[in-house]
Amino acid sequence: MVDTVPSRKFEFTVPRLKAISPPDGQTKATRTVDYTDAKERGLLLRVSYAGSKTFVAKATGINGRRKKTLGRFSPDGTGDGITLADARLATKVFRGEYASGRDVMAEIRGDKENHSAAPTVNAIIAEYLELHVKSLKTAHQVEAILIGSNRYRKTGEGHPTISDMIGRMKFRDVKRRDVQAMIDRIVKRGTPYMANRVLEITNHLFKWAIRREIDEAVEYNVADLIERQREAPCERWLTDNEISALWGKLDEIAVPDVALIYRLLIVTGQREGEVLGMRWSELDFEKGEWIIPAERTKSERTQLVPMSTLFRQFVAGRGRTSEWVFPTGTYRGKTSKSGRRSRSSFANGHREVVEAVGVDYFRFHDLRRTVTTHLGELGFSEFVAGRVLNHAQAGITGRHYNFYGYRDEKLQALEAWSYKLMWLTGQTPPGDLIARLDKWGFGDKWAERPWNLAQWHQSGEKIVQLSR
């Protein structure tokens, strides 16, 4: 039979500590009882009325008295407890350090205060948005992944943001497993593409914070070494029938400016941000050129877009009420800060447009792939199509030495594409366009194509379609 504990001070042994019963009652005075080890000075066992038994070390020094919780009593050291032997050793070390002038508990309190003042991921995101993201061409896309788009913040529809998933954590507390869990959460939604974008932005956010030493306790990037998801190559482009269907429905399902923006994306092959941000000062109707400045292009290279027949038809007749070709509308008495139509105001209704047309879903970037595919079908090389789309040029020569704009080559490509679009959408091309295309050799090149030039006949000043 195990001995009962005769007093609150005795030499601790495992059987005697196991035999201690919780104190009776739950008043403040009897909520816990301390027992003192007669063998190791300063070692206490604190027993609560709930039955928990915790080792506590006491020490006295020049800074007064200190106590330190060592851990819960574990007879055999299993779990997260501490054995009697380890408790005695820890007490000896604690008393020795305190006697030598080191205040361990003050250090712990200081660490806790430092931790409390340490920045959260949300605090770093706020600085990142202000000091870095707002200068990017893709600022709205990065912001949407970090904190969500306006629509997401209002409705909650869409992917969870980085702020949602790890924003409240202290930056120094984020572990690689936390970032991996965030990526896994997005992958489970079936969107590896978005998972990779989140990983890219998280990686850059953390590197940026470390370089600026926003939290000096963080010295390495926990987002490194996380494996990217395998993305299926995107092969979506619009066929002839899909282009005809979209073109014919736009006036029914979209306001005039939105319908025109869709058509210009198809006609020019340029990015939506470049079309939405078009200024009148960038357009030279006399020379027939739209010059997109380098600071507005992804490649950071000035883009010359020759004005095709359809481009002139769409843009030349617009009234100039602003410096922007597509100024923002007024909503509840307010306009956007930039004064131009924002991407979100244009893109928010895109899914409804696609559903109304009755085609498979496509992204705006798929319209650039559409233009490239059809230019290839019209007989143009990938090189010319790449110049039309202003793709970054490979190699030192292309990037740093060749500044020829390929205006004539791009003009022929865009006029040929303009012609086919008119043919697809039931429009009669003007005679001068047919004449130019024939002069450039497309009369022979397209002789066996459905959109051949021979189907048109000029009767006086009128162009007549002979066959379809």
C-alpha positions in Angstrom: 0.0 0.0 0.0 1.4 3.4 -1.0 2.2 5.8 1.9 -0.1 8.8 2.3 1.5 12.2 2.3 1.9 13.4 5.9 2.8 17.1 5.3 3.4 19.7 2.6 7.1 19.3 2.8 8.7 16.0 2.2 11.2 14.3 0.0 9.5 13.8 -3.3 9.3 10.3 -4.7 7.2 9.1 -7.7 4.9 6.9 -5.6 4.2 9.7 -3.1 3.6 12.3 -5.8 1.2 9.9 -7.5 -0.6 9.4 -4.2 -1.4 13.1 -3.6 -5.1 13.8 -3.9 -6.7 17.1 -5.2 -7.6 19.6 -2.5 -11.1 19.6 -1.3 -13.5 22.5 -2.3 -13.1 25.1 -5.0 -12.7 28.3 -3.1 -9.9 30.6 -4.0 -7.9 29.6 -0.9 -8.1 25.9 -1.7 -8.0 26.0 -5.6 -4.4 24.9 -5.5 -2.0 23.4 -2.9 1.8 23.6 -3.1 4.1 20.8 -1.8 7.8 21.4 -1.2 10.6 19.0 -2.0 12.8 18.4 1.0 15.6 17.1 -1.2 15.9 19.8 -3.9 15.6 23.3 -2.6 13.2 25.5 -4.5 11.2 22.7 -6.1 7.4 22.7 -5.6 4.6 20.5 -6.8 1.4 22.5 -7.4 -1.8 20.4 -7.2 -5.1 21.9 -8.4 -8.6 20.9 -7.3 -9.1 19.4 -10.8 -6.2 17.0 -10.2 -3.4 18.5 -12.3 0.1 18.3 -10.8 2.6 20.8 -12.0 6.3 21.3 -11.0 7.3 24.9 -10.2 10.8 26.2 -9.4 11.6 29.0 -6.9 14.7 31.1 -6.8 16.0 34.1 -4.8 18.6 36.6 -6.0 19.6 40.3 -6.1 16.4 41.0 -8.1 14.1 39.4 -5.5 12.2 36.2 -5.8 11.2 34.5 -9.0 9.1 31.4 -9.9 9.1 29.4 -13.1 6.6 26.8 -14.2 8.6 23.7 -15.3 5.8 21.4 -16.6 3.3 18.8 -15.6 4.4 15.9 -13.5 4.8 12.7 -15.5 5.9 9.5 -13.7 7.6 8.1 -16.7 8.3 11.2 -18.9 5.7 10.2 -21.6 3.6 12.8 -23.3 4.4 16.5 -22.8 5.1 16.0 -19.0 8.4 16.2 -17.0 9.8 13.6 -14.7 10.8 14.2 -11.1 14.5 13.8 -11.9 14.3 16.4 -14.8 12.3 18.7 -12.5 15.1 18.6 -9.9 17.7 19.3 -12.5 15.8 22.2 -14.1 15.3 23.7 -10.6 19.0 23.5 -9.9 19.8 25.2 -13.3 17.2 27.9 -12.8 18.4 28.8 -9.3 22.0 28.9 -10.4 21.3 31.2 -13.3 19.2 33.5 -11.2 21.8 33.6 -8.5 24.4 34.6 -11.1 22.3 37.6 -12.2 20.4 36.2 -15.2 16.7 36.8 -14.9 15.2 34.1 -17.1 11.6 35.1 -16.4 12.3 38.7 -17.4 13.7 37.4 -20.7 10.7 35.3 -21.2 8.4 38.3 -20.5 10.5 40.4 -22.9 10.1 37.7 -25.6 6.4 37.7 -25.1 6.2 41.5 -25.3 8.3 41.4 -28.5 6.1 38.7 -29.9 3.0 40.7 -29.1 4.4 43.7 -31.0 5.6 41.6 -33.9 3.8 42.4 -37.3 1.1 40.1 -38.6 1.0 39.0 -42.2 -1.9 41.4 -42.7 0.2 44.3 -41.5 2.9 43.3 -44.0 0.3 43.0 -46.7 -0.8 46.6 -46.0 2.7 47.9 -46.5 3.3 45.7 -49.5 0.2 47.1 -51.2 1.1 50.7 -50.4 4.8 50.6 -51.2 5.1 48.0 -54.0 1.9 46.7 -55.5 0.2 50.0 -56.4 3.1 50.7 -58.9 2.5 47.5 -60.8 0.6 47.2 -64.0 -1.1 44.1 -62.5 -1.9 45.8 -59.2 -5.6 44.9 -59.3 -4.8 41.2 -59.9 -2.2 41.0 -57.1 -4.5 42.9 -54.7 -7.4 40.5 -55.5 -5.2 37.5 -54.5 -3.9 39.3 -51.4 -7.1 40.8 -50.0 -9.8 40.1 -52.5 -11.5 42.1 -55.2 -14.3 44.6 -54.4 -16.8 41.9 -55.4 -15.2 39.3 -53.2 -15.1 41.6 -50.2 -18.8 42.4 -50.7 -20.2 39.0 -51.5 -17.5 36.4 -50.5 -17.7 34.8 -53.9 -14.5 33.5 -55.3 -11.2 32.1 -53.9 -10.1 32.6 -50.3 -7.4 35.3 -50.1 -3.9 35.2 -48.5 -5.3 37.6 -45.9 -8.1 35.2 -45.2 -5.9 32.2 -44.8 -2.8 33.4 -42.9 -3.3 37.1 -42.4 -3.9 37.1 -38.7 -0.8 35.1 -38.0 2.4 36.7 -36.8 4.8 36.8 -39.7 7.5 35.1 -37.5 5.1 32.3 -36.6 4.3 31.3 -40.2 5.8 27.9 -41.0 6.3 26.2 -44.3 3.5 23.8 -43.4 1.1 26.8 -43.0 1.9 28.0 -46.6 1.6 24.4 -47.9 -1.8 24.1 -46.2 -2.9 27.3 -47.8 -1.9 26.0 -51.2 -3.5 22.6 -50.6 -6.8 24.4 -49.7 -6.9 26.1 -53.1 -5.9 22.9 -55.0 -8.8 21.1 -53.4 -11.1 23.6 -55.1 -9.7 22.2 -58.4 -7.7 25.3 -59.3 -4.0 24.5 -59.6 -3.5 27.7 -61.7 -4.7 29.9 -58.9 -2.7 27.9 -56.4 0.5 28.7 -58.3 -0.4 32.4 -58.5 -1.0 32.5 -54.7 2.3 30.7 -54.1 4.1 33.2 -56.4 2.7 36.3 -54.6 3.2 34.8 -51.2 6.8 34.0 -52.1 7.5 37.6 -53.3 5.6 39.1 -50.3 7.8 37.2 -47.8 11.0 38.0 -49.7 10.1 41.7 -49.9 9.4 41.8 -46.1 12.7 40.0 -45.3 14.7 42.4 -47.5 13.1 45.4 -45.7 13.7 43.7 -42.3 10.1 44.4 -41.3 10.5 41.7 -38.6 14.2 41.1 -37.8 13.3 37.7 -36.3 12.5 36.4 -39.7 15.6 35.5 -41.7 14.5 33.0 -44.3 11.5 32.6 -46.6 9.2 29.7 -45.6 7.4 29.9 -48.9 10.6 28.7 -50.7 10.9 25.0 -51.7 7.1 24.5 -51.9 6.4 22.6 -55.1 4.3 24.3 -57.8 1.2 22.6 -59.1 1.2 21.1 -62.5 -1.1 23.2 -64.7 -2.8 21.8 -67.8 -1.7 23.9 -70.8 -4.5 26.4 -71.8 -5.7 25.8 -75.3 -8.9 27.8 -75.3 -9.6 29.9 -78.4 -12.7 31.0 -80.2 -13.8 29.3 -83.4 -15.4 31.1 -86.3 -18.9 30.1 -85.1 -18.1 31.3 -81.5 -16.8 34.6 -82.8 -19.9 35.1 -84.9 -22.2 34.2 -81.9 -20.3 36.5 -79.5 -20.2 39.4 -82.0 -23.9 39.1 -82.8 -25.0 39.0 -79.1 -22.9 41.8 -77.7 -25.3 44.6 -78.5 -28.2 42.7 -76.8 -26.4 41.8 -73.6 -23.9 44.6 -72.9 -23.9 48.3 -72.8 -22.3 50.0 -75.8 -18.9 50.7 -74.3 -18.5 47.2 -72.9 -19.6 45.7 -76.3 -17.0 47.9 -78.0 -14.2 46.9 -75.6 -14.9 43.2 -76.4 -14.7 43.9 -80.1 -11.5 45.9 -79.8 -9.9 43.1 -77.8 -10.8 40.7 -80.7 -9.8 43.2 -83.4 -6.4 44.2 -82.0 -5.3 41.2 -79.9 -4.0 43.6 -77.2 -4.4 43.0 -73.5 -7.6 44.2 -71.7 -5.6 46.6 -69.5 -4.1 48.2 -72.6 -7.5 48.7 -74.3 -9.2 49.9 -71.2 -6.4 52.4 -70.5 -6.4 53.8 -74.1 -5.9 57.6 -74.2 -6.7 59.8 -77.1 -3.2 61.1 -77.0 -1.9 57.6 -78.0 -3.9 57.7 -81.2 -2.7 59.2 -84.5 -5.4 58.9 -87.0 -3.4 60.7 -89.7 -0.6 58.1 -89.5 -3.1 55.3 -88.6 -1.3 54.2 -85.4 -2.0 53.5 -81.8 1.1 53.9 -79.8 1.0 52.1 -76.4 3.8 53.5 -74.2 6.2 51.1 -72.6 5.0 51.8 -69.1 1.6 50.4 -70.1 2.8 47.2 -71.7 3.7 43.9 -70.0 6.9 43.6 -72.0 7.8 47.2 -71.0 8.4 47.9 -74.6 6.5 50.5 -76.7 3.9 48.8 -78.9 2.9 50.2 -82.3 -0.6 49.0 -83.3 -1.5 49.9 -86.8 -5.1 50.9 -87.1 -7.1 48.4 -89.1 -10.3 49.1 -90.9 -12.5 47.9 -88.0 -10.3 49.8 -85.4 -10.9 53.1 -87.2 -14.6 52.2 -87.7 -15.0 51.7 -83.9 -12.9 54.4 -82.4 -12.8 57.4 -84.9 -16.4 58.4 -84.4 -16.4 58.4 -80.6 -17.0 61.7 -78.8 -14.0 63.0 -76.8 -15.4 63.8 -73.3 -12.2 62.9 -71.5 -8.5 62.1 -72.0 -9.6 58.5 -72.0 -11.2 56.7 -74.9 -13.2 54.7 -72.3 -13.9 57.1 -69.4 -15.6 55.7 -66.3 -19.3 56.1 -65.9 -20.9 57.7 -62.8 -22.1 55.3 -60.1 -24.0 56.7 -57.1 -22.6 60.1 -57.9 -19.0 58.8 -57.8 -16.4 58.2 -60.5 -13.2 56.1 -60.3 -10.0 57.9 -59.1 -8.2 57.3 -62.4 -11.1 58.6 -64.5 -11.1 55.6 -66.9 -13.2 52.5 -66.9 -11.7 50.0 -64.4 -11.1 46.4 -65.2 -13.5 45.2 -62.5 -16.3 47.3 -63.9 -15.7 45.7 -67.3 -15.0 42.2 -66.1 -17.7 41.7 -63.5 -20.3 40.8 -66.0 -18.1 38.6 -68.2 -19.5 35.2 -67.0 -23.0 36.5 -67.7 -21.9 37.5 -71.2 -20.4 34.1 -71.9 -23.6 32.3 -70.6 -25.8 34.5 -72.7 -23.8 33.8 -75.9 -24.0 30.1 -75.2 -20.3 29.2 -75.6 -17.8 27.5 -73.4 -16.2 29.8 -70.8 -13.2 31.8 -72.0 -10.9 34.3 -70.3 -9.9 37.6 -71.8 -6.4 36.2 -72.4 -8.0 33.5 -74.6 -9.0 36.3 -77.0 -5.2 36.9 -77.7 -4.8 33.2 -78.3 -7.8 33.4 -80.7 -6.2 36.2 -82.7 -2.9 34.3 -82.9 -4.7 31.1 -84.1 -6.7 32.9 -86.8 -3.6 34.9 -88.0 -1.9 31.5 -88.5 -4.9 30.3 -90.5 -4.8 33.5 -92.6 -1.2 32.7 -93.5 0.9 34.8 -91.1 4.0 33.4 -89.3 4.2 33.0 -85.5 6.8 35.8 -85.6 4.4 38.3 -87.1 1.7 37.2 -84.7 4.1 37.7 -81.8 4.8 41.2 -82.9 1.1 41.9 -83.2 0.6 40.7 -79.6 3.8 42.5 -78.4 5.3 39.3 -76.9 8.7 39.7 -75.3 11.4 38.9 -77.7 13.8 36.1 -77.0 17.6 36.7 -77.1 19.8 39.7 -76.5 19.4 41.0 -80.1 15.7 41.0 -80.0 15.4 42.6 -76.6 18.1 45.2 -76.8 19.2 45.9 -80.4 16.2 45.4 -82.7 13.8 48.3 -82.4 12.2 48.0 -85.8 8.4 48.2 -85.2 7.4 45.8 -88.0 4.6 48.3 -88.8 3.9 47.0 -92.4 3.9 43.4 -91.4 1.5 44.1 -88.5 -0.7 46.3 -90.6 -1.2 43.5 -93.2 -1.9 41.0 -90.4 -4.5 43.2 -88.7 -6.2 44.2 -92.0 -6.4 40.6 -93.0 -7.9 39.8 -89.6 -10.3 42.8 -89.8 -11.4 41.5 -93.2 -12.1 38.0 -91.9 -14.0 39.4 -88.9 -16.2 41.4 -91.3 -16.8 38.3 -93.3 -17.7 36.2 -90.2 -20.1 38.8 -88.9 -22.0 39.5 -92.1 -20.5 42.9 -92.9 -19.5 44.1 -96.3 -15.8 45.1 -96.4 -15.0 48.4 -98.1 -13.5 48.3 -101.6 -10.2 49.9 -100.7 -9.6 47.1 -98.1 -10.3 44.4 -100.7 -8.0 46.2 -103.1 -5.1 46.4 -100.5 -5.5 42.7 -99.6 -5.4 41.7 -103.3 -2.3 43.9 -103.8 -0.6 42.2 -100.9 -1.2 38.8 -102.6 -4.1 37.5 -100.5 -6.3 37.1 -103.6 -4.2 34.1 -104.7 -3.3 32.9 -101.2 -7.0 32.7 -100.1 -8.4 31.4 -103.4 -9.6 28.1 -101.9 -10.7 29.6 -98.6 -14.3 30.4 -97.7 -13.4 34.0 -97.1 -11.7 34.4 -100.5 -11.6 37.8 -102.2 -13.2 36.6 -105.4 -16.7 36.4 -103.8 -16.9 40.3 -103.8 -17.8 42.3 -106.9 -17.7 46.1 -107.2 -20.8 47.5 -109.0 -20.1 51.2 -109.3 -19.3 52.4 -105.8 -21.1 49.5 -104.2 -19.5 46.2 -103.1 -21.7 43.2 -103.8 -21.2 39.7 -102.4 -21.6 37.1 -105.2 -21.6 34.0 -103.0 -21.2 32.8 -99.4 
